[in-house]
Amino acid sequence: MRDFALTKTYYVYLMTHWNHRVIYVGVTNDLQRRVYEHKNKLVEGFTTKYNKTTNPQWMDLSQSF
């Protein structure tokens, strides 16, 4: 039996409303795409409800499967 290690990178990111009273925590495998979706309100949810976001704070979580 062969072991195949595939590495996937995931990002945990934080976005907040202008007054920093609401924090959104997200996970994605494509941070650039996801931030673009938030900034352009392409997916209903946090950014459509609160209208604005700060630049995300993020960290890289890599895991081998």
Secondary structure, 3 states (H helix, E strand, C coil): CCCCCCEEEEEEEEEECCCCCCEEEEEECCHHHHHHHHHCCCCCCHHHHHCCCCCCEEEEEEEEC
